[in-house]
Amino acid sequence: MMRQFKTRYKLALTLFILCCLPLSVLAQRKQKNDTIHRKENINAAEYMIPKRRAADKFTSKTGVEHLFISAGAGMTRLFDMGSGYAGHGPKASLYVGNWITPVIGIRGGMDYSMWKGNTATNLVGASADYLINLSAFAARYNPKRVFELVAVMGISYQATMKSGMETVHSYGLHGGMQGKFNVSPAFNLFIEPQLGIYPDRVDNHFSWRRYDLIASAMIGFTYKPSGTSESSLLRNGFASISAGTGNTGNMLVNTEFAVGKWFGKSHINGIRISAGSSTAFLDSNDSEVKRDFNVNLCADYLCNLTTLLADRKSRIFDLLFVGGIGSFFPGEDASTPIVVNGRIGLQGQMRLSEHMGVWAEPRINIFKDKSYRTDLQQPVRGTIGVMIGTSYKF
């Protein structure tokens, strides 16, 4: 009996093994086929090429949230490309632009230049620029970054005006690099060298090379309206615009834009930085009036005499002392491209509201006579004038 049971047990075990063996073989084949299929579907590019990071975007974006306004002044130079004519002189510019993304921006602007060569040449221009924030592109966007590098490229238009010659209209290409220092959410300071190429005759002279090169270097500031509410630097700050006249023996017409700040709770002491222009109408032997255009930059110390003497803030009228130093780029008769000057004056300001005011400022500018014109023999020379303007307090 026992022997029959063992025989039947061995037979059953043998039949079970024979039944399971095909299933095991099929499972191994299926696993092998799945492995081959997965290997055939592998995309090597996923392992060799890293995925591109998503482009930086502003967290919030309205129509003018990243709008900016820039103003600058500096020097420009026309290179002699075979025409026998070269020139250099002051340049002033004004731009309005917008950052579309943290990396990409656009701007448009106008500028005025004056070349002092064989004959004085005046140029009025316009430009449209494409901006690339290289710092944000290379190291991601950081709104608290102090220094940023921006590439500039665009198209330009220039109207060249020279006495006794027909106005020449030219179109060209330019490129440059802007280094900007973000001093607050609302303001930055910048320096911007540029190089432009134009078809021949932008200088009103023919050249065998068939093109002209113009280089420039500008310094200036940029104002971002959206940063005003965030900026502690703008507390007790102000901006002003003015126009006026003066006299050095010849009539002057002056314009000026300035920003400044009052310090302390009493607002007795302050500073002001300004950029402006001055046009002198010079005497000439012929009947034609000769004009001399200058660009100037100045820094002033301000003292509120009303608050200082009365120990309180005037609600309607303030009398300010103004004194400072600056530089301007004189006309074609000057013996040097830059003249350092000092100035002093008084400003009477009438308050119209909490933020707005109007003012008048008589002032005296003093500079070395010979640094302006070599034919002048007096040790110093002065201009007397008055500016009338309006100011806005942040």
C-alpha positions in Angstrom: 0.0 0.0 0.0 2.7 2.3 0.9 4.6 1.5 -2.2 1.7 2.3 -4.4 1.3 5.7 -2.7 4.9 6.7 -3.3 4.6 5.6 -7.0 1.4 7.8 -7.4 3.1 10.8 -5.7 6.1 10.7 -8.0 3.8 10.4 -11.0 1.8 13.5 -9.9 4.9 15.5 -9.2 6.3 14.7 -12.6 3.1 15.7 -14.3 3.1 19.1 -12.3 6.6 19.9 -13.4 5.9 19.1 -17.0 2.9 21.4 -16.9 4.7 24.3 -15.3 7.8 24.2 -17.5 6.2 25.6 -20.7 4.7 28.5 -18.6 8.1 29.3 -17.2 9.6 29.3 -20.7 6.9 31.6 -22.0 7.4 34.0 -19.1 11.1 34.2 -19.8 10.5 34.9 -23.5 8.0 37.6 -22.7 10.4 39.3 -20.3 13.1 39.2 -22.9 10.8 40.6 -25.6 9.7 43.4 -23.2 13.4 44.3 -22.5 14.3 44.4 -26.2 11.2 46.6 -26.9 12.1 49.0 -24.2 15.7 49.3 -25.5 14.4 50.0 -29.1 12.2 52.9 -27.7 15.1 54.6 -25.8 15.7 58.2 -27.1 19.4 58.9 -26.7 18.9 62.6 -27.0 17.1 62.6 -23.6 20.4 61.5 -22.1 22.8 63.5 -24.2 21.0 66.9 -24.5 19.8 68.5 -21.2 16.3 70.0 -21.2 16.2 73.7 -21.9 15.1 75.8 -18.9 12.0 77.8 -19.1 12.4 81.5 -20.1 12.2 84.0 -17.2 8.9 85.9 -16.9 7.7 88.7 -14.8 5.5 87.6 -11.9 3.0 90.3 -12.8 2.8 92.3 -16.0 0.7 95.3 -16.8 0.9 97.7 -19.7 3.5 100.2 -18.1 4.8 98.2 -15.1 8.2 97.9 -16.7 8.3 101.2 -18.6 11.4 103.3 -18.3 12.6 106.8 -19.2 16.4 107.5 -19.8 18.3 110.7 -20.3 22.0 110.9 -21.0 24.8 113.2 -22.2 28.3 112.5 -23.4 30.7 112.8 -26.4 30.5 111.7 -30.0 33.2 111.3 -32.6 33.1 111.0 -36.4 36.1 109.1 -37.9 37.8 110.1 -41.1 37.0 107.3 -43.5 38.8 108.9 -46.5 36.8 112.1 -46.9 39.4 114.2 -45.1 36.8 115.3 -42.5 36.7 114.2 -38.9 34.9 115.8 -36.0 33.9 115.4 -32.3 31.6 117.2 -29.9 28.8 116.9 -27.3 25.7 114.7 -27.5 22.5 114.5 -25.6 19.8 111.9 -25.8 16.3 111.0 -24.4 14.8 107.4 -24.5 11.5 105.8 -23.6 11.3 102.0 -23.5 9.7 98.9 -21.9 11.0 95.5 -20.8 8.8 92.8 -22.3 10.5 90.1 -20.4 13.4 90.1 -17.9 15.7 89.5 -20.8 14.1 91.3 -23.8 13.3 95.0 -24.1 12.7 97.7 -26.6 13.2 101.5 -26.6 12.9 104.5 -28.9 14.8 107.8 -28.6 15.9 111.1 -29.9 19.3 112.7 -29.8 21.2 115.9 -30.6 24.9 116.1 -31.5 27.3 118.7 -32.6 30.6 118.0 -34.4 33.4 120.5 -34.1 35.7 120.0 -37.1 36.6 122.1 -40.0 33.1 123.4 -39.9 30.5 123.1 -37.1 27.9 120.4 -37.9 24.6 119.9 -36.1 22.8 116.5 -36.1 19.3 115.6 -35.0 18.5 111.9 -34.8 16.1 109.2 -33.8 16.6 105.5 -33.1 14.8 102.3 -32.4 16.6 99.7 -30.3 16.4 96.1 -29.3 17.7 95.3 -25.8 19.1 92.0 -24.3 19.8 91.9 -20.6 22.9 89.6 -20.7 23.0 89.4 -16.9 19.4 88.0 -16.7 20.1 85.7 -19.6 23.2 84.2 -18.2 22.4 84.1 -14.5 18.6 84.3 -14.2 16.5 87.3 -13.4 17.3 89.0 -10.1 15.4 92.3 -9.3 17.9 93.0 -6.5 21.0 92.7 -8.7 23.2 95.9 -8.4 25.0 95.7 -11.7 23.6 94.5 -15.1 25.1 94.4 -18.6 22.7 95.1 -21.5 23.4 94.6 -25.2 22.0 97.3 -27.5 21.4 97.0 -31.2 19.2 99.0 -33.5 18.5 101.3 -36.4 19.2 105.1 -36.6 18.1 108.2 -38.5 20.3 111.3 -38.7 19.6 114.7 -40.2 22.9 116.5 -40.8 22.7 120.3 -40.9 25.6 122.5 -41.8 25.6 126.2 -42.5 25.4 127.0 -46.2 24.7 123.4 -47.2 21.7 121.2 -47.9 20.4 119.1 -45.0 21.4 115.4 -45.5 19.1 112.6 -44.3 20.8 109.3 -43.4 19.9 105.9 -42.1 22.2 103.4 -40.4 22.8 100.6 -37.9 24.4 100.8 -34.5 25.3 98.6 -31.6 26.7 99.0 -28.1 26.8 97.8 -24.6 25.2 99.4 -21.5 26.5 98.9 -18.0 23.9 100.0 -15.5 24.0 100.4 -11.7 20.7 99.9 -10.0 20.8 102.4 -7.1 17.1 101.9 -6.2 14.0 100.2 -7.6 13.1 103.5 -9.4 16.5 104.7 -10.6 19.7 103.4 -12.2 22.8 105.1 -13.5 24.3 103.9 -16.8 27.3 104.3 -19.1 26.8 103.3 -22.7 29.4 103.2 -25.5 28.1 102.8 -29.1 29.4 102.4 -32.6 27.3 103.2 -35.7 27.8 102.7 -39.4 26.1 104.9 -42.0 26.1 105.3 -45.7 28.5 107.9 -47.1 27.7 111.6 -46.7 26.3 111.5 -43.1 29.1 114.1 -42.6 28.1 115.9 -45.8 31.4 114.8 -47.4 32.1 112.1 -50.0 34.4 109.2 -49.1 35.9 106.5 -51.3 35.0 103.9 -48.6 31.3 104.6 -49.1 30.5 104.5 -45.4 31.0 106.6 -42.2 31.7 105.4 -38.7 30.4 107.3 -35.6 31.3 106.4 -32.0 29.8 107.8 -28.9 30.0 107.4 -25.1 27.1 108.4 -22.9 26.5 108.6 -19.2 23.0 109.1 -17.7 20.2 107.9 -15.5 17.0 105.9 -16.0 13.8 106.4 -14.2 11.3 103.5 -13.7 7.8 104.8 -12.6 6.7 101.5 -11.1 9.6 101.5 -8.7 8.6 104.8 -7.0 6.4 103.2 -4.4 9.1 100.6 -3.5 12.1 103.1 -3.3 13.3 104.5 0.1 15.7 106.5 -2.0 12.9 108.6 -3.3 11.5 109.5 0.1 11.8 113.3 0.3 13.0 113.3 -3.3 12.0 115.5 -6.2 12.3 116.1 -9.9 12.2 119.4 -11.7 12.2 120.8 -15.3 13.1 124.4 -16.1 14.0 126.9 -18.9 15.5 130.3 -18.8 17.9 132.9 -20.2 21.3 134.4 -19.4 23.9 136.8 -20.7 27.6 136.7 -21.3 27.6 139.6 -23.6 25.5 137.4 -25.9 22.0 136.1 -25.2 21.7 132.5 -23.8 18.7 130.2 -23.9 18.9 127.4 -21.3 17.0 124.2 -20.4 17.5 121.9 -17.5 16.2 118.6 -16.0 17.1 117.8 -12.4 16.5 115.2 -9.6 17.3 115.7 -6.0 16.7 114.7 -2.4 16.2 116.4 1.0 17.9 114.8 4.1 16.7 114.6 7.7 13.3 115.3 9.2 13.8 119.1 9.0 14.6 119.0 5.2 17.2 121.8 5.6 20.0 120.1 3.6 19.7 118.6 0.2 21.4 117.7 -3.1 20.5 118.2 -6.7 21.9 116.6 -9.9 21.0 118.2 -13.2 21.6 117.9 -16.9 20.9 120.7 -19.4 21.7 122.6 -22.5 22.6 126.1 -23.4 22.4 127.8 -26.7 24.3 131.1 -27.2 23.5 133.5 -30.0 26.9 134.9 -31.1 27.7 138.1 -33.0 29.1 137.5 -36.5 30.4 139.8 -39.2 27.7 138.7 -41.7 24.0 139.1 -41.3 23.5 135.4 -40.2 23.2 134.7 -36.5 25.7 132.2 -35.2 24.6 129.7 -32.6 26.8 127.9 -30.1 25.2 124.8 -28.4 26.5 123.4 -25.1 25.6 120.4 -22.9 26.2 120.6 -19.2 26.1 118.4 -16.1 26.0 119.9 -12.5 25.8 118.8 -8.9 24.4 121.3 -6.3 24.1 121.6 -2.6 20.8 123.0 -1.4 20.0 124.7 1.9 16.4 125.7 2.8 16.9 129.1 4.4 13.3 129.4 5.4 13.4 126.3 7.5 16.9 127.1 8.9 16.0 130.6 10.0 12.4 130.2 11.0 12.9 126.7 12.5 9.8 125.4 10.8 8.6 124.5 7.3 6.9 127.2 5.3 3.5 126.0 4.1 3.5 128.3 1.0 7.0 129.8 0.3 10.6 128.5 0.6 13.8 130.4 0.0 16.7 128.1 -0.9 20.5 128.7 -1.3 22.0 126.9 -4.2 25.7 126.3 -4.8 27.6 123.7 -6.8 30.1 122.6 -9.5 29.7 121.1 -12.9 31.1 120.8 -16.4 29.9 121.7 -19.8 31.0 120.9 -23.4 31.6 124.3 -25.1 31.2 125.2 -28.8 33.6 125.1 -31.7 35.7 128.1 -30.6 36.7 126.5 -27.3 40.3 125.5 -26.6 39.2 122.4 -24.6 36.3 119.9 -25.0 35.3 120.1 -21.3 35.1 123.2 -19.1 34.7 123.0 -15.3 32.5 125.7 -13.7 31.1 126.7 -10.4 27.7 128.3 -9.8 25.8 130.0 -7.0 22.2 131.2 -6.7 18.9 131.6 -4.8 15.7 129.8 -5.5 12.3 131.1 -4.4 9.7 128.3 -4.5 5.9 128.6 -4.3 4.0 125.5 -3.2 0.9 124.8 -5.3 0.0 121.5 -3.6 1.6 118.8 -1.4 3.6 117.5 -4.4 3.8 120.4 -6.9 5.5 123.7 -6.9 6.8 126.5 -9.2 10.0 128.4 -8.7 12.4 131.0 -10.0 16.2 130.8 -9.6 18.6 133.6 -10.4 22.1 132.2 -10.7 25.8 133.1 -11.6 28.1 130.7 -13.4 31.9 131.2 -13.1 34.6 129.5 -15.1 38.2 130.2 -16.4 38.2 132.5 -19.4 41.0 130.9 -21.3 39.6 127.4 -21.0 36.5 128.6 -22.9 38.2 130.7 -25.7 41.9 131.2 -26.2 41.4 134.8 -27.4 39.9 135.9 -24.0 42.4 137.3 -21.6 40.5 137.8 -18.3 41.2 135.2 -15.5 37.6 134.3 -15.0 34.4 134.7 -16.9 30.8 134.6 -15.7 27.3 134.3 -16.9 24.2 135.8 -15.2 20.8 134.3 -15.8 17.5 133.2 -14.3 15.7 129.9 -14.6 11.9 129.3 -14.1 10.6 125.8 -13.6 8.3 123.4 -11.8 9.1 120.6 -9.4 7.3 117.4 -8.3 8.0 115.9 -4.8 7.7 112.1 -4.5 
